[in-house]
Amino acid sequence: MEITLTPELENLVNKKIQSGKYNSPSEVIREGLLLLKREDDLKKLQIEELRGEVQKGIDAIRQGNSKTYSSADEMIDDIILEARAKFEAKKTNGK
């Protein structure tokens, strides 16, 4: 596999090697790809949690245990805000 980097990224790779933390460009690139994978996994988890929160809202509506909204958009916005608040609380507590 051949990879072409911009001069800025090549400089970053070289600085990482010079720092002593990495022994080769391959190690730097591998670490970067692992971080990218973790970020993708986190995004998938966030989407799954958001879908779960939306489903909770839908279930609450079906059971009659819901707030009164003037539109579906207003309800969706409220569900999203609550899900984001829960996610941020988890993120803050997890650090």
Backbone atoms as SQL, in Angstrom:
CREATE TABLE atoms (id INTEGER PRIMARY KEY, chain TEXT, resi INTEGER, resn TEXT, atom TEXT, x REAL, y REAL, z REAL);
INSERT INTO atoms VALUES
  (1, 'A', 1, 'MET', 'N', 0.850, -1.179, 0.000),
  (2, 'A', 1, 'MET', 'CA', 0.000, 0.000, 0.000),
  (3, 'A', 1, 'MET', 'C', 0.895, 1.242, 0.000),
  (4, 'A', 2, 'GLU', 'N', 0.529, 2.168, -0.816),
  (5, 'A', 2, 'GLU', 'CA', 1.286, 3.416, -0.885),
  (6, 'A', 2, 'GLU', 'C', 0.374, 4.551, -0.445),
  (7, 'A', 3, 'ILE', 'N', 0.887, 5.424, 0.404),
  (8, 'A', 3, 'ILE', 'CA', 0.097, 6.539, 0.922),
  (9, 'A', 3, 'ILE', 'C', 0.815, 7.840, 0.596),
  (10, 'A', 4, 'THR', 'N', 0.076, 8.800, 0.096),
  (11, 'A', 4, 'THR', 'CA', 0.621, 10.122, -0.183),
  (12, 'A', 4, 'THR', 'C', 0.070, 11.090, 0.844),
  (13, 'A', 5, 'LEU', 'N', 0.953, 11.809, 1.513),
  (14, 'A', 5, 'LEU', 'CA', 0.557, 12.770, 2.536),
  (15, 'A', 5, 'LEU', 'C', 0.874, 14.189, 2.084),
  (16, 'A', 6, 'THR', 'N', 0.107, 15.119, 2.585),
  (17, 'A', 6, 'THR', 'CA', 0.434, 16.525, 2.350),
  (18, 'A', 6, 'THR', 'C', 1.711, 16.827, 3.124),
  (19, 'A', 7, 'PRO', 'N', 2.438, 17.869, 2.736),
  (20, 'A', 7, 'PRO', 'CA', 3.646, 18.223, 3.486),
  (21, 'A', 7, 'PRO', 'C', 3.353, 18.460, 4.974),
  (22, 'A', 8, 'GLU', 'N', 2.203, 19.042, 5.278),
  (23, 'A', 8, 'GLU', 'CA', 1.842, 19.301, 6.679),
  (24, 'A', 8, 'GLU', 'C', 1.687, 17.992, 7.463),
  (25, 'A', 9, 'LEU', 'N', 1.007, 17.015, 6.861),
  (26, 'A', 9, 'LEU', 'CA', 0.827, 15.728, 7.542),
  (27, 'A', 9, 'LEU', 'C', 2.138, 14.952, 7.630),
  (28, 'A', 10, 'GLU', 'N', 2.951, 15.036, 6.603),
  (29, 'A', 10, 'GLU', 'CA', 4.256, 14.376, 6.639),
  (30, 'A', 10, 'GLU', 'C', 5.112, 14.970, 7.752),
  (31, 'A', 11, 'ASN', 'N', 5.043, 16.285, 7.926),
  (32, 'A', 11, 'ASN', 'CA', 5.770, 16.950, 9.002),
  (33, 'A', 11, 'ASN', 'C', 5.262, 16.468, 10.364),
  (34, 'A', 12, 'LEU', 'N', 3.962, 16.309, 10.488),
  (35, 'A', 12, 'LEU', 'CA', 3.380, 15.822, 11.741),
  (36, 'A', 12, 'LEU', 'C', 3.873, 14.408, 12.051),
  (37, 'A', 13, 'VAL', 'N', 3.885, 13.545, 11.055),
  (38, 'A', 13, 'VAL', 'CA', 4.370, 12.177, 11.242),
  (39, 'A', 13, 'VAL', 'C', 5.829, 12.211, 11.700),
  (40, 'A', 14, 'ASN', 'N', 6.641, 13.018, 11.044),
  (41, 'A', 14, 'ASN', 'CA', 8.056, 13.110, 11.417),
  (42, 'A', 14, 'ASN', 'C', 8.237, 13.633, 12.840),
  (43, 'A', 15, 'LYS', 'N', 7.430, 14.601, 13.251),
  (44, 'A', 15, 'LYS', 'CA', 7.504, 15.126, 14.621),
  (45, 'A', 15, 'LYS', 'C', 7.141, 14.048, 15.641),
  (46, 'A', 16, 'LYS', 'N', 6.148, 13.242, 15.318),
  (47, 'A', 16, 'LYS', 'CA', 5.751, 12.160, 16.220),
  (48, 'A', 16, 'LYS', 'C', 6.888, 11.153, 16.384),
  (49, 'A', 17, 'ILE', 'N', 7.576, 10.854, 15.298),
  (50, 'A', 17, 'ILE', 'CA', 8.709, 9.923, 15.359),
  (51, 'A', 17, 'ILE', 'C', 9.846, 10.544, 16.162),
  (52, 'A', 18, 'GLN', 'N', 10.121, 11.815, 15.916),
  (53, 'A', 18, 'GLN', 'CA', 11.187, 12.505, 16.642),
  (54, 'A', 18, 'GLN', 'C', 10.902, 12.594, 18.139),
  (55, 'A', 19, 'SER', 'N', 9.631, 12.589, 18.509),
  (56, 'A', 19, 'SER', 'CA', 9.280, 12.664, 19.928),
  (57, 'A', 19, 'SER', 'C', 9.690, 11.399, 20.669),
  (58, 'A', 20, 'GLY', 'N', 9.912, 10.334, 19.932),
  (59, 'A', 20, 'GLY', 'CA', 10.313, 9.076, 20.541),
  (60, 'A', 20, 'GLY', 'C', 9.147, 8.153, 20.861),
  (61, 'A', 21, 'LYS', 'N', 7.949, 8.633, 20.724),
  (62, 'A', 21, 'LYS', 'CA', 6.780, 7.802, 21.025),
  (63, 'A', 21, 'LYS', 'C', 6.554, 6.735, 19.957),
  (64, 'A', 22, 'TYR', 'N', 6.958, 7.035, 18.729),
  (65, 'A', 22, 'TYR', 'CA', 6.773, 6.108, 17.618),
  (66, 'A', 22, 'TYR', 'C', 8.127, 5.831, 16.972),
  (67, 'A', 23, 'ASN', 'N', 8.261, 4.620, 16.430),
  (68, 'A', 23, 'ASN', 'CA', 9.525, 4.227, 15.803),
  (69, 'A', 23, 'ASN', 'C', 9.515, 4.349, 14.285),
  (70, 'A', 24, 'SER', 'N', 8.315, 4.483, 13.707),
  (71, 'A', 24, 'SER', 'CA', 8.247, 4.511, 12.240),
  (72, 'A', 24, 'SER', 'C', 6.983, 5.234, 11.794),
  (73, 'A', 25, 'PRO', 'N', 6.973, 5.653, 10.530),
  (74, 'A', 25, 'PRO', 'CA', 5.750, 6.254, 9.983),
  (75, 'A', 25, 'PRO', 'C', 4.563, 5.287, 10.064),
  (76, 'A', 26, 'SER', 'N', 4.819, 4.001, 9.881),
  (77, 'A', 26, 'SER', 'CA', 3.738, 3.016, 9.939),
  (78, 'A', 26, 'SER', 'C', 3.049, 3.030, 11.301),
  (79, 'A', 27, 'GLU', 'N', 3.829, 3.143, 12.356),
  (80, 'A', 27, 'GLU', 'CA', 3.246, 3.178, 13.702),
  (81, 'A', 27, 'GLU', 'C', 2.365, 4.412, 13.887),
  (82, 'A', 28, 'VAL', 'N', 2.802, 5.540, 13.374),
  (83, 'A', 28, 'VAL', 'CA', 2.028, 6.778, 13.493),
  (84, 'A', 28, 'VAL', 'C', 0.712, 6.647, 12.729),
  (85, 'A', 29, 'ILE', 'N', 0.789, 6.152, 11.506),
  (86, 'A', 29, 'ILE', 'CA', -0.402, 5.997, 10.677),
  (87, 'A', 29, 'ILE', 'C', -1.356, 4.978, 11.299),
  (88, 'A', 30, 'ARG', 'N', -0.812, 3.884, 11.805),
  (89, 'A', 30, 'ARG', 'CA', -1.632, 2.853, 12.445),
  (90, 'A', 30, 'ARG', 'C', -2.388, 3.435, 13.644),
  (91, 'A', 31, 'GLU', 'N', -1.691, 4.207, 14.478),
  (92, 'A', 31, 'GLU', 'CA', -2.332, 4.850, 15.634),
  (93, 'A', 31, 'GLU', 'C', -3.430, 5.809, 15.189),
  (94, 'A', 32, 'GLY', 'N', -3.167, 6.569, 14.130),
  (95, 'A', 32, 'GLY', 'CA', -4.171, 7.486, 13.609),
  (96, 'A', 32, 'GLY', 'C', -5.412, 6.750, 13.110),
  (97, 'A', 33, 'LEU', 'N', -5.213, 5.624, 12.452),
  (98, 'A', 33, 'LEU', 'CA', -6.345, 4.844, 11.955),
  (99, 'A', 33, 'LEU', 'C', -7.139, 4.216, 13.101),
  (100, 'A', 34, 'LEU', 'N', -6.446, 3.797, 14.150),
  (101, 'A', 34, 'LEU', 'CA', -7.145, 3.267, 15.322),
  (102, 'A', 34, 'LEU', 'C', -7.997, 4.345, 15.988),
  (103, 'A', 35, 'LEU', 'N', -7.477, 5.554, 16.057),
  (104, 'A', 35, 'LEU', 'CA', -8.254, 6.661, 16.617),
  (105, 'A', 35, 'LEU', 'C', -9.473, 6.961, 15.751),
  (106, 'A', 36, 'LEU', 'N', -9.308, 6.916, 14.445),
  (107, 'A', 36, 'LEU', 'CA', -10.421, 7.129, 13.516),
  (108, 'A', 36, 'LEU', 'C', -11.490, 6.055, 13.707),
  (109, 'A', 37, 'LYS', 'N', -11.058, 4.805, 13.888),
  (110, 'A', 37, 'LYS', 'CA', -11.996, 3.705, 14.124),
  (111, 'A', 37, 'LYS', 'C', -12.756, 3.929, 15.425),
  (112, 'A', 38, 'ARG', 'N', -12.065, 4.339, 16.489),
  (113, 'A', 38, 'ARG', 'CA', -12.729, 4.607, 17.770),
  (114, 'A', 38, 'ARG', 'C', -13.769, 5.708, 17.619),
  (115, 'A', 39, 'GLU', 'N', -13.428, 6.732, 16.867),
  (116, 'A', 39, 'GLU', 'CA', -14.370, 7.838, 16.639),
  (117, 'A', 39, 'GLU', 'C', -15.601, 7.344, 15.879),
  (118, 'A', 40, 'ASP', 'N', -15.395, 6.518, 14.868),
  (119, 'A', 40, 'ASP', 'CA', -16.519, 5.950, 14.117),
  (120, 'A', 40, 'ASP', 'C', -17.401, 5.091, 15.025),
  (121, 'A', 41, 'ASP', 'N', -16.760, 4.277, 15.871),
  (122, 'A', 41, 'ASP', 'CA', -17.510, 3.425, 16.802),
  (123, 'A', 41, 'ASP', 'C', -18.319, 4.273, 17.770),
  (124, 'A', 42, 'LEU', 'N', -17.738, 5.369, 18.261),
  (125, 'A', 42, 'LEU', 'CA', -18.443, 6.254, 19.179),
  (126, 'A', 42, 'LEU', 'C', -19.649, 6.893, 18.498),
  (127, 'A', 43, 'LYS', 'N', -19.487, 7.309, 17.254),
  (128, 'A', 43, 'LYS', 'CA', -20.609, 7.896, 16.517),
  (129, 'A', 43, 'LYS', 'C', -21.738, 6.883, 16.345),
  (130, 'A', 44, 'LYS', 'N', -21.383, 5.637, 16.048),
  (131, 'A', 44, 'LYS', 'CA', -22.409, 4.597, 15.910),
  (132, 'A', 44, 'LYS', 'C', -23.149, 4.413, 17.233),
  (133, 'A', 45, 'LEU', 'N', -22.415, 4.401, 18.331),
  (134, 'A', 45, 'LEU', 'CA', -23.027, 4.258, 19.645),
  (135, 'A', 45, 'LEU', 'C', -23.956, 5.428, 19.945),
  (136, 'A', 46, 'GLN', 'N', -23.530, 6.631, 19.609),
  (137, 'A', 46, 'GLN', 'CA', -24.362, 7.810, 19.830),
  (138, 'A', 46, 'GLN', 'C', -25.662, 7.714, 19.038),
  (139, 'A', 47, 'ILE', 'N', -25.573, 7.260, 17.803),
  (140, 'A', 47, 'ILE', 'CA', -26.763, 7.114, 16.960),
  (141, 'A', 47, 'ILE', 'C', -27.700, 6.061, 17.549),
  (142, 'A', 48, 'GLU', 'N', -27.127, 4.942, 18.013),
  (143, 'A', 48, 'GLU', 'CA', -27.952, 3.896, 18.625),
  (144, 'A', 48, 'GLU', 'C', -28.659, 4.423, 19.873),
  (145, 'A', 49, 'GLU', 'N', -27.942, 5.180, 20.699),
  (146, 'A', 49, 'GLU', 'CA', -28.549, 5.738, 21.901),
  (147, 'A', 49, 'GLU', 'C', -29.649, 6.736, 21.544),
  (148, 'A', 50, 'LEU', 'N', -29.403, 7.547, 20.539),
  (149, 'A', 50, 'LEU', 'CA', -30.409, 8.512, 20.106),
  (150, 'A', 50, 'LEU', 'C', -31.654, 7.798, 19.589),
  (151, 'A', 51, 'ARG', 'N', -31.458, 6.755, 18.817),
  (152, 'A', 51, 'ARG', 'CA', -32.606, 5.983, 18.323),
  (153, 'A', 51, 'ARG', 'C', -33.388, 5.378, 19.486),
  (154, 'A', 52, 'GLY', 'N', -32.666, 4.910, 20.500),
  (155, 'A', 52, 'GLY', 'CA', -33.328, 4.362, 21.672),
  (156, 'A', 52, 'GLY', 'C', -34.169, 5.404, 22.384),
  (157, 'A', 53, 'GLU', 'N', -33.645, 6.614, 22.488),
  (158, 'A', 53, 'GLU', 'CA', -34.381, 7.691, 23.130),
  (159, 'A', 53, 'GLU', 'C', -35.615, 8.088, 22.308),
  (160, 'A', 54, 'VAL', 'N', -35.464, 8.088, 21.005),
  (161, 'A', 54, 'VAL', 'CA', -36.612, 8.386, 20.138),
  (162, 'A', 54, 'VAL', 'C', -37.679, 7.307, 20.332),
  (163, 'A', 55, 'GLN', 'N', -37.243, 6.054, 20.398),
  (164, 'A', 55, 'GLN', 'CA', -38.193, 4.960, 20.600),
  (165, 'A', 55, 'GLN', 'C', -38.901, 5.099, 21.945),
  (166, 'A', 56, 'LYS', 'N', -38.171, 5.520, 22.983),
  (167, 'A', 56, 'LYS', 'CA', -38.804, 5.743, 24.290),
  (168, 'A', 56, 'LYS', 'C', -39.897, 6.807, 24.173),
  (169, 'A', 57, 'GLY', 'N', -39.623, 7.845, 23.425),
  (170, 'A', 57, 'GLY', 'CA', -40.618, 8.900, 23.217),
  (171, 'A', 57, 'GLY', 'C', -41.837, 8.386, 22.478),
  (172, 'A', 58, 'ILE', 'N', -41.594, 7.590, 21.474),
  (173, 'A', 58, 'ILE', 'CA', -42.702, 7.010, 20.704),
  (174, 'A', 58, 'ILE', 'C', -43.538, 6.106, 21.603),
  (175, 'A', 59, 'ASP', 'N', -42.855, 5.283, 22.395),
  (176, 'A', 59, 'ASP', 'CA', -43.570, 4.391, 23.309),
  (177, 'A', 59, 'ASP', 'C', -44.382, 5.182, 24.328),
  (178, 'A', 60, 'ALA', 'N', -43.823, 6.273, 24.845),
  (179, 'A', 60, 'ALA', 'CA', -44.532, 7.108, 25.817),
  (180, 'A', 60, 'ALA', 'C', -45.791, 7.704, 25.202),
  (181, 'A', 61, 'ILE', 'N', -45.693, 8.118, 23.958),
  (182, 'A', 61, 'ILE', 'CA', -46.858, 8.681, 23.269),
  (183, 'A', 61, 'ILE', 'C', -47.942, 7.613, 23.121),
  (184, 'A', 62, 'ARG', 'N', -47.527, 6.425, 22.722),
  (185, 'A', 62, 'ARG', 'CA', -48.495, 5.343, 22.534),
  (186, 'A', 62, 'ARG', 'C', -49.183, 4.968, 23.851),
  (187, 'A', 63, 'GLN', 'N', -48.471, 5.122, 24.968),
  (188, 'A', 63, 'GLN', 'CA', -49.029, 4.769, 26.277),
  (189, 'A', 63, 'GLN', 'C', -49.746, 5.955, 26.928),
  (190, 'A', 64, 'GLY', 'N', -49.705, 7.098, 26.272),
  (191, 'A', 64, 'GLY', 'CA', -50.365, 8.273, 26.816),
  (192, 'A', 64, 'GLY', 'C', -49.574, 8.960, 27.912),
  (193, 'A', 65, 'ASN', 'N', -48.308, 8.619, 28.063),
  (194, 'A', 65, 'ASN', 'CA', -47.445, 9.220, 29.083),
  (195, 'A', 65, 'ASN', 'C', -46.499, 10.232, 28.458),
  (196, 'A', 66, 'SER', 'N', -47.054, 11.196, 27.788),
  (197, 'A', 66, 'SER', 'CA', -46.181, 12.129, 27.093),
  (198, 'A', 66, 'SER', 'C', -46.632, 13.559, 27.309),
  (199, 'A', 67, 'LYS', 'N', -45.727, 14.453, 26.997),
  (200, 'A', 67, 'LYS', 'CA', -46.046, 15.878, 27.038),
  (201, 'A', 67, 'LYS', 'C', -46.956, 16.196, 25.856),
  (202, 'A', 68, 'THR', 'N', -47.584, 17.339, 25.906),
  (203, 'A', 68, 'THR', 'CA', -48.419, 17.778, 24.791),
  (204, 'A', 68, 'THR', 'C', -47.588, 18.687, 23.898),
  (205, 'A', 69, 'TYR', 'N', -47.559, 18.378, 22.630),
  (206, 'A', 69, 'TYR', 'CA', -46.788, 19.151, 21.659),
  (207, 'A', 69, 'TYR', 'C', -47.726, 19.716, 20.608),
  (208, 'A', 70, 'SER', 'N', -47.329, 20.838, 20.067),
  (209, 'A', 70, 'SER', 'CA', -48.148, 21.449, 19.018),
  (210, 'A', 70, 'SER', 'C', -47.815, 20.901, 17.629),
  (211, 'A', 71, 'SER', 'N', -46.667, 20.204, 17.533),
  (212, 'A', 71, 'SER', 'CA', -46.293, 19.610, 16.247),
  (213, 'A', 71, 'SER', 'C', -45.341, 18.438, 16.478),
  (214, 'A', 72, 'ALA', 'N', -45.231, 17.595, 15.469),
  (215, 'A', 72, 'ALA', 'CA', -44.298, 16.469, 15.541),
  (216, 'A', 72, 'ALA', 'C', -42.858, 16.980, 15.618),
  (217, 'A', 73, 'ASP', 'N', -42.564, 18.065, 14.909),
  (218, 'A', 73, 'ASP', 'CA', -41.214, 18.637, 14.943),
  (219, 'A', 73, 'ASP', 'C', -40.835, 19.077, 16.350),
  (220, 'A', 74, 'GLU', 'N', -41.791, 19.670, 17.056),
  (221, 'A', 74, 'GLU', 'CA', -41.529, 20.115, 18.424),
  (222, 'A', 74, 'GLU', 'C', -41.221, 18.909, 19.325),
  (223, 'A', 75, 'MET', 'N', -41.965, 17.829, 19.141),
  (224, 'A', 75, 'MET', 'CA', -41.741, 16.620, 19.921),
  (225, 'A', 75, 'MET', 'C', -40.362, 16.023, 19.615),
  (226, 'A', 76, 'ILE', 'N', -40.035, 15.930, 18.350),
  (227, 'A', 76, 'ILE', 'CA', -38.741, 15.367, 17.941),
  (228, 'A', 76, 'ILE', 'C', -37.601, 16.214, 18.502),
  (229, 'A', 77, 'ASP', 'N', -37.734, 17.524, 18.424),
  (230, 'A', 77, 'ASP', 'CA', -36.705, 18.410, 18.975),
  (231, 'A', 77, 'ASP', 'C', -36.519, 18.167, 20.463),
  (232, 'A', 78, 'ASP', 'N', -37.610, 17.977, 21.187),
  (233, 'A', 78, 'ASP', 'CA', -37.540, 17.734, 22.625),
  (234, 'A', 78, 'ASP', 'C', -36.842, 16.407, 22.916),
  (235, 'A', 79, 'ILE', 'N', -37.173, 15.380, 22.157),
  (236, 'A', 79, 'ILE', 'CA', -36.545, 14.076, 22.343),
  (237, 'A', 79, 'ILE', 'C', -35.048, 14.156, 22.066),
  (238, 'A', 80, 'ILE', 'N', -34.684, 14.842, 21.014),
  (239, 'A', 80, 'ILE', 'CA', -33.264, 14.986, 20.668),
  (240, 'A', 80, 'ILE', 'C', -32.520, 15.752, 21.755),
  (241, 'A', 81, 'LEU', 'N', -33.113, 16.827, 22.253),
  (242, 'A', 81, 'LEU', 'CA', -32.475, 17.597, 23.317),
  (243, 'A', 81, 'LEU', 'C', -32.271, 16.755, 24.571),
  (244, 'A', 82, 'GLU', 'N', -33.265, 15.972, 24.945),
  (245, 'A', 82, 'GLU', 'CA', -33.138, 15.114, 26.121),
  (246, 'A', 82, 'GLU', 'C', -32.061, 14.051, 25.907),
  (247, 'A', 83, 'ALA', 'N', -32.016, 13.477, 24.717),
  (248, 'A', 83, 'ALA', 'CA', -31.011, 12.454, 24.420),
  (249, 'A', 83, 'ALA', 'C', -29.609, 13.051, 24.452),
  (250, 'A', 84, 'ARG', 'N', -29.464, 14.229, 23.897),
  (251, 'A', 84, 'ARG', 'CA', -28.144, 14.877, 23.912),
  (252, 'A', 84, 'ARG', 'C', -27.720, 15.205, 25.340),
  (253, 'A', 85, 'ALA', 'N', -28.652, 15.665, 26.150),
  (254, 'A', 85, 'ALA', 'CA', -28.334, 15.987, 27.542),
  (255, 'A', 85, 'ALA', 'C', -27.889, 14.731, 28.281),
  (256, 'A', 86, 'LYS', 'N', -28.582, 13.620, 28.057),
  (257, 'A', 86, 'LYS', 'CA', -28.186, 12.363, 28.696),
  (258, 'A', 86, 'LYS', 'C', -26.812, 11.913, 28.212),
  (259, 'A', 87, 'PHE', 'N', -26.569, 12.052, 26.916),
  (260, 'A', 87, 'PHE', 'CA', -25.273, 11.664, 26.364),
  (261, 'A', 87, 'PHE', 'C', -24.154, 12.522, 26.954),
  (262, 'A', 88, 'GLU', 'N', -24.363, 13.822, 27.023),
  (263, 'A', 88, 'GLU', 'CA', -23.351, 14.714, 27.576),
  (264, 'A', 88, 'GLU', 'C', -23.091, 14.400, 29.044),
  (265, 'A', 89, 'ALA', 'N', -24.146, 14.058, 29.773),
  (266, 'A', 89, 'ALA', 'CA', -23.981, 13.700, 31.182),
  (267, 'A', 89, 'ALA', 'C', -23.136, 12.424, 31.300),
  (268, 'A', 90, 'LYS', 'N', -23.403, 11.445, 30.443),
  (269, 'A', 90, 'LYS', 'CA', -22.611, 10.214, 30.443),
  (270, 'A', 90, 'LYS', 'C', -21.163, 10.509, 30.078),
  (271, 'A', 91, 'LYS', 'N', -20.979, 11.357, 29.077),
  (272, 'A', 91, 'LYS', 'CA', -19.631, 11.710, 28.604),
  (273, 'A', 91, 'LYS', 'C', -18.861, 12.420, 29.708),
  (274, 'A', 92, 'THR', 'N', -19.514, 13.347, 30.401),
  (275, 'A', 92, 'THR', 'CA', -18.870, 14.098, 31.474),
  (276, 'A', 92, 'THR', 'C', -18.543, 13.185, 32.649),
  (277, 'A', 93, 'ASN', 'N', -19.462, 12.309, 33.010),
  (278, 'A', 93, 'ASN', 'CA', -19.238, 11.395, 34.126),
  (279, 'A', 93, 'ASN', 'C', -18.222, 10.321, 33.802),
  (280, 'A', 94, 'GLY', 'N', -18.074, 10.029, 32.513),
  (281, 'A', 94, 'GLY', 'CA', -17.140, 8.987, 32.089),
  (282, 'A', 94, 'GLY', 'C', -15.700, 9.432, 32.046),
  (283, 'A', 95, 'LYS', 'N', -15.459, 10.746, 32.129),
  (284, 'A', 95, 'LYS', 'CA', -14.085, 11.248, 32.033),
  (285, 'A', 95, 'LYS', 'C', -13.395, 11.220, 33.359);
